[in-house]
Amino acid sequence: MKKLLIIFFIFIISSTAYAKKNKNSWDYPLLAYKGWEIKGSENHYKFQSNLRQDKNVLKEFKNNKETGIISYLLFENDQIVIDESDIPTSVEGDKIIDGLLPSHSMGKSLTSYITGHAICEGYIDSVNVKLNDWPLIQNTLYEDSILLDLLNMKAGDQKWVGDRRNVGSDNRIKGPMNENVNVIGLMKVMNEYLRGAEKSKLIYNYSALTTNVILNYVKFKTGDDWEKLLNKVYNKHVGVKKSVYLQRSKKYLRTDFISARYSFYANRYDYLRIAKAIMDDWHNDTCAGKYLKTIYENRVKKKDNTKEADDVGLYTKSYGGQFHFDIFGIKKTRKIIGMSGFAGQQILIDLDNKRIVVVNSLYKNYNWKKIVHSVIKKGK
């Protein structure tokens, strides 16, 4: 009997580890949810390199069938100093096209960056506007919401979606089908779930739907200039080298409405280019940089997640404008911008030391503390 119990527990532990390792990280394939292409720029930023090897990073790649890591970039002193990758040709039957990798929820932060540029271009007055001019959300809990509250994940939607509902995902909406808001799109959500729904208390509630509301509000406000804005941000301002794709949701019935969703596909170096543009905006005090400083100054506290020290999204004290701030174990005075995505996607921008770490992975089994947190922790 004792031997049987030992075998049973070994089976449970092994099954849990296997599930974590093999959980679908390609759940929104590029071609199935292809929305808008932003073409690469001939004037893309050209990186300089002065490469070294890091034993901790090499260890993760040597065992990446277990750790899941497929790309690691460290940028400091205006050059790439660590550059390791082992990107498969396909994942779960889907071919990896041109090195394009999914952002998952890092795309929430990229949505915020688009929003900042929409404000800078005059499509939206400021982060303090009310969303009271958008017919799609009338008579829902999002009507009259202040944009800054949505950017800070304080939408009053916790009875319906998000982490506060404890449904194991930030993208499932309350209902008999427990549908995925990223798949069904915004029009279906509003028409079939939230029409007549009342806003709850404004508390931090991490939710995929809130970000999609923000993104589609920007799309509504830009109108025919929507693709022009996307091109302005990623082709002209960032200067990506290869095409970047923003995804969409499924069409709703026979309507012409196309719901944008926050997930991006980009080349590993273009994720670094985006991060560098954000860092440069902050330091050069551009209009986009002033937007970043505004959301930083208005960040909100979130739940203590120190027990889950394997992700910047779980190991930070505050949240502002769809970015994670104030990392545990690092001095309070340090300004570090964090982006986090499902299955271990990570971008950390150390504004004080001008250092950037970008990680792409198939599943989150790599040692985040050693190859991300400890690297960012170094410095003044």
Residue pairs with C-beta under 8 A, 6 or more apart in sequence:
20 363
20 364
20 365
21 66
21 68
21 363
21 365
22 363
23 343
23 363
24 92
25 68
25 91
25 102
25 104
25 342
25 343
25 361
25 362
25 363
26 91
26 92
26 94
26 102
28 102
28 182
28 183
28 247
28 261
28 263
29 94
30 94
30 97
30 100
30 102
30 245
30 247
30 265
31 94
31 97
33 247
33 248
33 249
33 261
33 263
34 245
34 247
34 248
35 245
35 246
35 247
35 248
35 258
35 260
35 261
36 226
36 227
36 230
36 245
36 246
36 248
36 260
37 243
37 244
37 245
38 230
38 231
38 233
38 234
38 235
38 240
38 243
38 244
38 245
38 246
39 231
39 235
39 243
40 235
40 240
40 241
40 242
40 243
40 244
40 270
41 235
41 236
41 239
41 240
41 241
43 239
44 239
44 240
44 241
44 273
45 238
45 239
45 241
45 273
45 276
45 277
47 75
47 79
47 80
47 269
47 272
48 78
48 79
48 80
49 79
49 80
49 81
49 83
50 77
50 79
50 80
50 81
51 80
51 81
51 82
51 83
52 81
52 82
53 82
54 74
54 82
54 371
56 367
56 370
56 371
57 72
57 82
57 84
57 371
58 84
59 367
60 67
60 69
60 72
60 366
60 367
60 371
61 67
61 69
61 72
61 84
61 86
64 70
64 86
64 366
66 365
67 361
67 365
67 366
67 367
68 343
68 344
68 361
68 362
68 363
68 364
68 365
68 366
69 86
69 344
69 359
69 360
69 361
69 366
70 85
70 86
70 87
70 88
70 101
70 360
70 361
70 362
71 84
71 85
71 86
71 87
71 101
71 268
71 358
71 359
71 360
71 361
72 82
72 83
72 84
72 85
72 357
72 358
72 359
72 371
73 80
73 82
73 83
73 268
73 269
73 271
73 272
73 356
73 357
73 358
73 359
74 80
74 81
74 82
74 83
74 355
74 356
74 357
74 375
75 81
75 272
75 275
75 276
75 355
75 356
75 357
75 358
76 353
76 354
76 355
76 356
77 354
78 354
80 272
85 268
87 96
87 99
87 101
87 268
87 360
88 96
88 362
89 95
89 96
90 96
91 362
98 242
98 243
98 267
99 242
99 267
99 268
100 242
100 243
100 245
100 265
100 266
100 267
101 265
101 266
101 267
101 268
101 271
101 345
101 360
102 263
102 264
102 265
102 341
102 345
103 110
103 262
103 263
103 264
103 265
103 266
103 271
103 341
103 345
104 263
104 341
104 342
104 343
104 345
105 170
105 208
105 262
105 313
105 340
105 341
105 342
105 345
106 264
106 271
106 339
106 340
106 341
106 345
106 346
106 347
107 211
107 246
107 247
107 261
107 262
107 263
107 264
107 341
108 208
108 211
108 262
108 322
108 339
109 322
109 323
109 337
109 339
109 347
110 262
110 264
110 274
110 339
111 211
111 214
111 215
111 218
111 262
111 322
112 151
112 214
112 295
112 321
112 322
112 323
113 233
113 274
113 278
113 288
114 215
114 218
114 229
114 230
114 233
115 124
115 147
115 151
115 214
115 215
115 218
115 291
116 287
116 288
116 291
116 292
116 295
116 321
117 229
117 232
117 233
117 237
117 288
118 124
118 218
118 221
118 222
118 229
119 125
119 126
119 127
119 287
119 291
120 287
120 288
120 291
121 229
121 232
123 218
123 221
123 222
123 225
123 229
124 147
124 217
124 218
124 221
126 147
127 147
127 148
127 151
127 291
127 294
127 295
127 298
127 321
128 146
128 147
128 148
129 146
129 147
130 144
130 145
130 146
130 147
131 137
131 142
131 143
131 144
131 145
131 146
131 147
131 150
131 213
131 217
132 143
132 144
134 217
134 220
136 186
136 187
136 190
136 216
136 220
136 257
137 143
137 145
137 190
137 213
139 195
139 196
140 190
140 194
140 195
140 196
140 197
141 155
141 156
141 157
141 160
141 194
141 197
141 198
141 199
141 200
142 150
142 155
142 157
142 194
142 199
142 213
145 155
145 156
145 199
145 213
147 214
147 217
148 295
148 298
148 321
149 155
149 202
150 210
150 213
150 214
151 214
151 295
151 320
151 321
151 322
152 204
152 295
152 298
152 299
152 300
152 319
152 320
152 321
153 162
153 204
153 205
153 206
153 207
153 210
153 300
153 319
153 322
154 202
154 203
154 204
154 205
154 300
155 199
155 202
155 205
155 207
155 210
155 213
156 199
156 200
156 201
156 202
156 203
157 199
157 200
157 205
157 207
157 209
157 210
158 164
158 165
158 200
158 203
158 205
158 207
159 165
159 174
159 197
159 200
160 173
160 174
160 193
160 194
160 197
160 209
161 170
161 171
161 172
161 173
161 174
161 181
161 205
161 207
161 208
161 209
161 210
162 170
162 205
162 206
162 207
162 208
162 209
162 210
163 170
163 205
163 206
163 207
164 203
164 205
165 172
165 174
167 178
169 180
170 206
170 207
170 208
171 180
171 181
171 182
171 207
171 208
171 209
172 178
172 179
172 180
172 181
173 179
173 181
173 189
173 193
173 209
174 193
175 193
181 189
181 208
181 209
181 212
182 208
182 212
182 249
182 261
182 263
183 249
183 250
184 249
184 250
184 252
185 248
185 249
185 250
185 251
185 252
185 257
185 259
185 261
186 212
186 213
186 216
186 249
186 257
186 259
187 252
187 255
187 257
187 259
188 252
189 209
191 252
204 300
204 301
204 302
204 303
204 319
206 302
206 319
208 262
211 262
211 322
212 249
212 259
212 260
212 261
212 262
214 322
215 260
215 261
215 262
216 259
216 260
218 226
218 229
219 226
219 260
222 228
222 229
230 246
234 240
234 244
234 274
237 277
237 288
238 270
238 273
238 274
238 277
239 273
239 277
240 266
240 267
240 270
240 273
240 274
241 267
241 269
241 270
241 273
242 266
242 267
242 270
244 264
244 265
244 266
244 267
244 270
245 264
245 265
245 266
246 260
246 263
246 264
247 260
247 261
247 262
247 263
247 264
247 265
248 258
248 259
248 260
248 261
249 259
249 260
249 261
251 257
251 258
252 259
266 274
268 358
268 360
271 347
271 358
271 360
272 356
272 358
274 347
275 339
275 347
275 349
275 356
275 358
276 356
278 288
278 292
278 337
278 349
279 337
279 349
279 351
279 354
279 356
280 286
280 289
281 288
281 289
281 292
282 289
282 292
282 293
282 337
282 351
283 289
283 351
283 354
291 321
292 321
292 337
294 321
295 320
295 321
295 322
295 323
296 320
296 321
296 323
296 325
296 335
297 320
298 320
298 321
299 318
299 319
299 320
299 321
299 325
299 326
300 318
300 319
300 320
301 317
301 318
302 316
302 317
302 318
302 319
304 317
305 314
305 315
305 316
306 315
306 328
308 314
308 315
309 315
309 328
309 368
309 369
309 373
310 364
310 368
310 369
311 340
311 344
311 346
311 364
311 368
312 324
312 327
312 338
312 339
312 340
312 346
312 348
312 372
313 324
313 338
313 340
314 340
315 327
315 328
315 329
315 373
316 324
316 325
316 326
316 327
316 328
316 338
317 325
317 326
317 327
317 328
318 324
318 325
318 326
319 325
323 337
323 338
323 339
324 337
324 338
324 339
324 340
325 335
325 336
325 337
325 338
326 332
326 336
327 334
327 336
327 338
327 373
327 376
329 373
329 377
330 336
330 376
330 377
334 350
334 352
334 379
335 351
335 352
336 348
336 349
336 350
336 351
336 352
336 376
337 348
337 349
337 351
338 346
338 347
338 348
338 349
339 345
339 346
339 347
339 348
340 346
343 361
343 362
343 363
343 364
344 359
344 360
344 361
344 362
344 363
344 364
344 365
344 366
344 368
345 359
345 360
345 361
346 357
346 358
346 359
346 368
346 372
347 356
347 357
347 358
347 359
348 356
348 357
348 372
348 376
349 355
349 356
350 356
350 376
350 379
352 379
352 380
353 378
353 379
353 380
355 375
355 376
355 379
357 371
357 372
357 375
357 376
359 366
359 371
359 372
